[in-house]
Every structure is written in structure tokens, then in C-alpha cells.
Amino acid sequence: MKHIVVLTGAGISAESGIKTFRDADGLWEGHDVMEVATPEGFRANPELVLDFYNQRRRQLLDVEPNSAHFDLAELETNYNVSIITQNVDDLHERAGSSNVIHLHGELTKSRNVIDEDTFFDCKNDIKLGDLCPKGHQLRPHVVWFGEAVPMIDKAMEICETADILLIIGTSMQVYPAAGLMHYVPEGTPTYFIDPKPSMESKGNLKVIAESATVGMKQFIKLI
């Protein structure tokens, strides 16, 4: 069974109603990303940061996976599929995908401010004063700017075993995630779905300049 490795970014969730990470002016939902997506921002104003992610979590509970998510899950009928996502939503899992790695954490989990390896299910708001069993403040299980990406080594190992690489809805400009495509075996058929692609078709790279939902239909026909 061929192994399809899928790299996904904000573009696949945008059609479900989840806003992409940053607007053109560099703001995220009206906030400077350095205020809400860095350890320094959390130390300076933890209530603001917690409220920001509480709003993102509430929004996530109100949206549903789209056909691109479901099409990826359906691929598991005939392929070994590994999804490596930069997204912190759980739409891949809710669509039925069984092998998903979250490079940047998960909104539906929390961890304390000391231990980055112990997670707790989190469907409700996190408030200042909410503590883990060890007595430490809880925070979103999200990788902020300036923090390590703990799953990157595992993602590299998965890419090294790809028979097909599929990239959906990401600019491939943000590292370390952008470097993952260079870990697939040389000559691996690679497909890039994005309405405004940052790359052009060349050699083993096929660009599909469409939205995630439309592009997935084309990809399935091509393979």
C-alpha cells in the first residue's frame, strides 16, 4: 500500500470558516501576534492570551470539517496516509483521519506552564487560576513563536518514507515546516494544492491552483 504524506496548513481549514493565521497587515483577529502567540506575550498579559485562545476554541466547536478533510480521510481506504498539519484545529480527526501529527499543538488540549510533555483534554475556556494536578497554571497546548516544535523530528522521519507527497493550503514559507518537503525521497511525486501557490509545476512537482476542496477532487483523479 503506497504511503501518502500530506502537509496541511491554514488553507484547508479556511473553507470550514476558520480564519487563516494572519491578515495581510500582520494582525491575528485584530491582535499583534507577538502579544498573543509568544511566551513573552503570555507573561506580560496572560488573561489576554487565554481569552484569545478561548475564543479560537469556541469558534472551532462551531465549525465542521469540509469535503477536503473528508476526502483525505477516505484516502485511507486505498493508501497509507500520514497527515502532518500546521493547524491547531481537530478537523482532520473529526473527518475520520487516523494518523495526524500536529506540529504546532492542538487547541483542544491544554498543558501547564512548566511541563510541555503532559497534556489534558480541553473543550472549555482556560482561565487565570486554572491549575493542573501539580498546581501549575494551565495554558493552551499551542506552540508559540520562539518555542521548540517538538514533533518536527517525527515529521521528518515520516516524510522520508513517502511514496507521494501532497501539500495543501500552506505557503511553504514558514520554517521548520517548510523544510519538510526536502525530506521525501528524491523524485517523489509531489502535488501542491493552493489557490495562490508559491511554487510552479516543475519536474516531479504538480501544482493545482485551486482551493482545498476543489483541488482534492483533482488530486484524487490524478493518482
C-alpha positions in Angstrom: 0.0 0.0 0.0 1.5 3.3 -1.1 2.3 5.9 1.6 0.8 9.4 1.0 2.3 12.0 3.3 0.1 15.1 3.5 1.3 18.5 4.7 -1.6 20.8 5.5 -1.9 24.5 6.5 -4.5 27.1 7.2 -5.9 26.9 3.7 -7.6 23.6 4.2 -9.5 24.8 7.3 -10.4 28.2 5.8 -13.3 26.7 3.8 -14.7 25.4 7.1 -14.9 29.0 8.4 -11.7 29.1 10.4 -9.8 32.3 9.6 -6.2 32.0 8.4 -3.5 32.7 10.8 -2.6 36.3 9.9 -4.1 39.0 7.8 -2.1 41.0 5.3 -1.4 43.6 7.9 0.2 41.0 10.2 -2.6 41.1 12.7 -4.4 38.0 14.0 -8.0 38.7 14.8 -7.0 42.3 15.4 -4.1 41.5 17.7 -0.4 41.8 17.2 0.8 38.2 17.0 3.6 39.0 19.4 1.0 39.8 22.1 -1.0 36.6 21.8 1.4 34.0 20.3 4.7 34.3 22.2 5.8 33.2 25.7 6.7 36.9 26.4 3.1 37.9 25.5 1.7 35.3 27.9 4.0 36.5 30.7 3.0 40.1 30.0 -0.7 39.6 29.8 -1.8 36.0 30.5 -5.5 36.9 30.6 -5.5 38.4 27.2 -3.7 35.4 25.7 -6.0 32.9 27.5 -9.1 34.8 26.3 -7.7 34.9 22.7 -7.4 31.1 22.6 -10.7 30.6 24.4 -12.3 32.5 21.5 -10.5 30.4 18.9 -11.6 27.2 20.7 -15.2 28.3 20.9 -15.1 29.1 17.2 -13.6 25.6 16.4 -16.5 23.9 18.2 -19.0 25.8 15.9 -17.4 24.7 12.6 -17.3 21.3 10.7 -14.8 19.6 8.5 -15.2 20.3 4.8 -15.0 17.9 1.8 -11.2 18.2 1.6 -10.9 16.9 5.2 -13.3 14.0 4.3 -11.6 13.2 1.0 -8.3 12.9 2.9 -9.9 10.5 5.4 -11.4 8.5 2.5 -7.9 8.0 1.0 -7.1 5.6 3.9 -9.3 3.0 2.1 -6.6 2.5 -0.5 -3.5 4.2 0.9 -1.4 4.5 4.0 -2.0 8.2 4.8 0.0 10.3 7.2 -1.1 13.9 7.8 1.4 16.4 9.2 -0.5 19.6 9.9 0.4 23.1 11.0 -3.2 23.7 12.1 -4.2 23.6 15.8 -7.8 22.6 15.0 -9.1 19.0 15.1 -10.9 18.9 11.8 -8.8 16.2 10.3 -9.6 13.9 13.2 -13.3 14.8 13.1 -13.4 13.9 9.4 -12.0 10.5 10.2 -8.3 10.7 9.5 -6.5 8.3 11.9 -2.8 9.3 11.6 -2.4 13.1 12.3 0.6 14.9 13.7 0.1 18.4 14.9 3.4 20.4 14.5 2.0 23.5 16.3 -0.1 21.8 19.0 -3.8 21.4 19.5 -6.5 23.9 20.6 -8.5 21.1 22.2 -5.6 20.3 24.7 -4.0 22.2 27.5 -0.8 21.8 29.4 0.8 23.6 32.3 3.4 26.3 32.1 6.2 24.1 33.4 5.8 20.7 31.7 5.4 20.7 27.9 5.0 16.9 27.7 1.8 16.3 29.8 -1.5 17.2 28.1 -5.1 17.5 29.2 -8.2 17.4 27.1 -9.6 20.9 26.9 -13.0 21.7 25.4 -13.8 24.6 27.8 -12.3 28.0 28.5 -9.0 28.2 30.3 -8.9 31.0 33.0 -6.2 32.5 35.1 -6.1 30.4 38.2 -7.0 27.1 36.5 -4.3 24.7 37.7 -3.1 21.3 36.7 -3.0 18.5 39.4 0.6 19.6 40.2 -0.6 23.1 41.0 0.7 24.9 37.9 -1.2 27.3 35.7 -2.7 25.8 32.6 -2.1 27.3 29.1 -3.1 26.3 25.6 -1.2 23.3 24.1 -0.1 25.5 21.2 3.5 26.1 20.0 4.2 29.8 20.2 6.8 31.8 18.3 10.2 31.2 19.9 9.2 27.8 21.2 10.6 24.5 20.0 8.5 22.4 17.6 8.6 19.0 19.5 7.1 16.9 16.7 9.4 18.1 13.9 11.8 15.2 14.1 8.9 12.7 13.9 7.6 14.6 10.9 10.9 14.4 9.2 11.0 10.6 9.7 7.6 10.2 8.2 8.5 12.3 5.1 11.5 10.0 4.5 9.1 7.1 3.9 6.7 9.0 1.4 5.7 7.4 -1.9 3.6 10.5 -2.7 3.8 14.0 -1.1 0.6 16.1 -1.0 0.8 19.8 0.2 -2.5 21.6 0.9 -3.2 25.2 1.8 0.2 26.3 3.1 2.6 28.9 1.7 5.6 26.6 2.4 7.4 29.7 3.6 7.4 29.2 7.4 10.1 27.0 8.9 10.7 24.4 10.1 7.5 23.1 8.5 8.5 24.4 5.1 11.7 22.3 5.1 9.8 19.0 5.4 9.3 18.7 1.6 13.0 18.3 1.3 13.0 15.1 3.4 11.0 13.0 1.0 13.0 10.6 -1.2 14.3 12.2 -4.4 11.9 12.1 -7.3 8.8 11.5 -5.1 5.7 12.7 -7.0 4.6 15.9 -5.2 1.3 17.7 -5.5 0.7 21.3 -4.2 -2.9 22.5 -3.8 -3.3 26.2 -3.1 -5.3 28.9 -4.8 -2.3 31.3 -4.7 0.6 28.8 -5.0 4.1 29.9 -4.1 5.6 27.4 -6.4 5.2 26.4 -10.1 4.9 22.9 -11.7 8.3 21.5 -12.5 9.7 18.0 -12.7 8.0 15.8 -10.2 6.1 18.8 -8.7 2.5 19.3 -9.9 0.8 22.5 -8.8 -3.0 22.5 -8.5 -4.0 26.2 -8.3 -7.4 25.6 -6.6 -9.0 25.8 -3.2 -8.5 22.7 -0.9 -12.0 21.3 -1.7 -11.7 21.6 -5.4 -8.0 20.7 -5.5 -8.6 17.4 -3.6 -11.0 16.2 -6.2 -8.4 16.9 -8.9 -5.7 15.2 -6.9 -7.8 12.0 -6.5 -8.3 11.8 -10.2 -4.6 12.3 -10.9 -3.5 9.4 -8.7 
